[in-house]
Each structure stands twice: as structure tokens, then as C-alpha cells.
Amino acid sequence: MKTIHDILKLGDPRLYQSCEPVLQSELPQVSEWTQQLHEAMKDIRRVYGF
């Protein structure tokens, strides 16, 4: 199963797919998702030195 920490590389066709809209019922989760994305970016910087 893919997680937020599975970073897609350039050329992956999934990067060109449109996402589903965020539902009203999902709005309380947005801040958690944002934090998870922030952690994923920190992982990228640590691994790749960016």
C-alpha cells in the first residue's frame, strides 16, 4: 500500500492524474495531511540532501 511518504518521481504517469476534490466531511483531516506532507518533504531533504 502506498503512503504519503512514497514520493513519485518525474515521469510517473500518476503525476498527471487529477485528484478527487476534498469532501466537506474530510476538512477536519486537512491539517493532519498537511503535517504528513511536511514530514515527507523533510524525509526527502534528509535522504537527497536538498
Backbone hydrogen bonds in HBPLUS format (Angstrom, degrees):
<---DONOR---> <-ACCEPTOR-->    atom                        ^
c    i                          cat <-CA-CA->   ^        H-A-AA   ^      H-
h    n   atom  resd res      DA  || num        DHA   H-A  angle D-A-AA Bond
n    s   type  num  typ     dist DA aas  dist angle  dist       angle   num
A0006-ASP N   A0003-THR O   3.08 MM   3  5.45 168.9  2.09 114.6 117.7     1
A0012-ASP N   A0009-LYS O   3.06 MM   3  5.88 158.1  2.11 146.3 149.0     2
A0015-LEU N   A0012-ASP O   3.00 MM   3  5.86 164.4  2.02 126.6 131.1     3
A0016-TYR N   A0013-PRO O   3.08 MM   3  5.61 161.1  2.12 114.6 120.4     4
A0017-GLN N   A0014-ARG O   3.31 MM   3  5.31 169.0  2.32 105.3 107.9     5
A0026-GLU N   A0023-LEU O   2.88 MM   3  5.18 147.8  1.98 108.8 119.1     6
A0027-LEU N   A0024-GLN O   3.28 MM   3  5.46 157.3  2.33 105.7 112.2     7
A0029-GLN N   A0026-GLU O   2.83 MM   3  5.50 151.4  1.91 124.6 133.5     8
A0030-VAL N   A0027-LEU O   3.14 MM   3  5.38 159.6  2.19 112.2 118.2     9
A0032-GLU N   A0029-GLN O   3.05 MM   3  5.29 119.2  2.43 103.9 118.9    10
A0033-TRP N   A0029-GLN O   2.97 MM   4  6.29 159.9  2.01 158.3 164.7    11
A0034-THR N   A0030-VAL O   2.89 MM   4  6.11 156.6  1.94 151.9 158.4    12
A0035-GLN N   A0031-SER O   3.05 MM   4  6.28 154.7  2.11 142.3 148.4    13
A0036-GLN N   A0032-GLU O   2.96 MM   4  6.26 155.7  2.02 149.0 155.8    14
A0037-LEU N   A0033-TRP O   2.91 MM   4  6.19 154.3  1.97 150.3 157.1    15
A0038-HIS N   A0034-THR O   2.95 MM   4  6.20 153.0  2.02 146.1 153.8    16
A0039-GLU N   A0035-GLN O   2.96 MM   4  6.27 155.6  2.02 149.2 155.3    17
A0040-ALA N   A0036-GLN O   2.95 MM   4  6.22 151.5  2.03 144.3 152.4    18
A0041-MET N   A0037-LEU O   2.96 MM   4  6.24 154.7  2.02 148.7 154.9    19
A0042-LYS N   A0038-HIS O   3.01 MM   4  6.33 149.4  2.10 144.7 153.3    20
A0043-ASP N   A0039-GLU O   2.97 MM   4  6.28 150.0  2.07 145.2 153.3    21
A0044-ILE N   A0040-ALA O   3.01 MM   4  6.36 152.5  2.09 146.7 153.8    22
A0045-ARG N   A0041-MET O   2.98 MM   4  6.27 164.0  2.01 150.0 153.8    23
A0046-ARG N   A0042-LYS O   2.95 MM   4  6.16 154.2  2.02 145.9 153.2    24
A0047-VAL N   A0043-ASP O   2.89 MM   4  6.08 166.0  1.91 154.7 157.9    25
A0048-TYR N   A0044-ILE O   2.81 MM   4  5.75 170.1  1.82 157.4 160.9    26
A0049-GLY N   A0045-ARG O   2.80 MM   4  4.95 127.1  2.08 126.9 135.1    27
